[in-house]
Structure formats: C-alpha cells, structure tokens
Amino acid sequence: MNLNFISSQIIQAAITVHQTLGPGLLESVYQNCMVIELGNMHVNVKSEVEIPIVYRDQKITDLGFRLDLLVESAIIVELKSVEEIKPVHKKQLLTYLRLAKKDFGLLINFNEVLLKHGITRITNAPLSDKDK
C-alpha cells in the first residue's frame, strides 16, 4: 500500500476523531478512538506495539518502548495532547522509527483548535553529509 494513501487515511481518521471529541482529552482516549476509526475504514492498525531495545546486535530488553499506533505495518503514529509540540516529541518519534526500522511516522497533537496545525510528518531518512 502507498504510504501517502495510508497517511491520508490516518489524517482523515484523526480529523474525524477531533471533530467529534474536540481538544483537551487524554492521549489514551484519542488512541482508542483512532483504533476504532481506522478499523471502520478497514485499515490495519495495532495499538501499544512493543519495540525491543537492541544494542550492537544484542537484545537488551523485549519491552523498550510502546508505539501508540502502527498502521498497515508501515507508519508509526505518535499521539499527543499537549499545549505545544516540542523538539523532544519529534525526536521521540524519530527514535521509534529507527528502532522499529520504519521510514515514516506521523506526530498528531489533538490539543489544537484546528487539527491540521497539530500534524507533523517525520521521516527516518539517512543523514546527509551536511547533517552529520
């Protein structure tokens, strides 16, 4: 499935949830509603997916982190309900992408009047020479 198509479905689901509930609720509420909404759209979604921590090819722990949502086994969705997205939130998603070996993620902050202002796309692209 095309990543752009999947991401547009995720965003549509988030908009529907946001229009129905509004801002200001707990992340867990939005997470559960996103699972329902994506399921209704016949999109494969898993919630609270565990990521093990591997260091130098050695597993440190089976449960390092939990992804809020993994959609179509391709896109990680990190949900927030915060006053503002900070750089640490973006770094958190990027770390999840690297650990899970995924290329694309969405950071969605439901605590916005207009949800479009709370959506950030993050890619796990290799660093260019100028970024190193």
N, C-alpha and C positions, 0 to 999 in steps of 0.2 A: 504494500500500500504506500502511496505517496505521502511523504512527511508533511508537505504543505496542506494536503487534503485532510490528513489526520489532525494537524494543528488547528485548522479552521473548524473542525468538528468540536475540538476541545474548547476553543474560544466561544463557539455558539452555545455549548452546554454551560459554560461559565456565565455568559451573559444571561441566559435563561434563569439560572440559579440566582444571580444577583438581582435581576428584575423582580423575581418572586420574593426573595427574602430581604433584600437591601443590605447595606453595610453594617458592620459593628458586631457581628456574631462571632462565636468561637470558630477557629480553624476546623475543628472536628465536625462541626455542623455542615460547613461548606464541603468538606471532604466527602461525607456521607451522601450529601445531595448530588455532588458531581458523579459519584459512582452510579446513583440511580439514573441521573440524566443521560450519562454516556451509555449505560445499559439499555435505556429506552431507545437510543439511537443505533443500537446493535453494534456498538464499539466495544472491543475487548479491553477491559480495564481491570487492573489489580490494585488493591489498596494495601498500604503498610507493607510493602515489599522489602524484605530484609536483604541487606548488602553485607557480605562478609568483608573483613579487612585482610588484605594480603600484602605482605611486605617482602620484597625480594623472593618472590615465588613461595613464600611460606604463609600459610593461613594463621593469622593472629587470633581471630575470633570469628565465629559464624555470624554473630549479630553485631555489626559495627554501626550501621545506620538503617533507618527505615525510610523508604521513599513514600511520599504521600500517595502518589498515583504513578503507575506505569501503564501507559496506553499503547495498545497494539504491540507490546514488547519492544517499542521503539522510542517513545517520547516519555521523558520523566517530567512530571508536573509537581512543582513545589507550591503549596498553597500557604498564603499568609493572610492575616487580618490584623495589620499593624498601621500605625499612624503614617509611616512612610517607609518605603523600601530603602534599605541601606546597602552599602557595598558588601557587607558581610553576608547578606541574603543572596546576592548574586554569586559570591564566592562559594557559598554553601552548595548551591545548585551545580556550579561548575565542578566541584569536588565530587558530588554524587554522579555526575556524568562520567567523570574519569574513572571512578571506582567501579561503576556498572558497565563501563565500556560502551556508552551510548553517545550519539553525536548531537542530540538536540533535546532541549528542555524548555519548558515554559514556567515562569515565575508569575503567579497570579495573586495580587493583593486585593482581597474582597472589601477592604476598608476604604473604598473610594466612592465618591458620588457617581462618577462615570467610570465603569469598569475598564474601559479602553485605556484609561490613564494608569491602570494598575497591572498591565500585562507587559512582561519583558521576555524577549526571546534570548536564550543563551545557547551558544554552540560550543562544542568541545573540539575546537579546531587546533591543529598543531601550531605552536608558536612560530611566528616568522622570525628571521634573523634579527630584525629591528626590535622585536618584542622580548628577546632573550636577555 
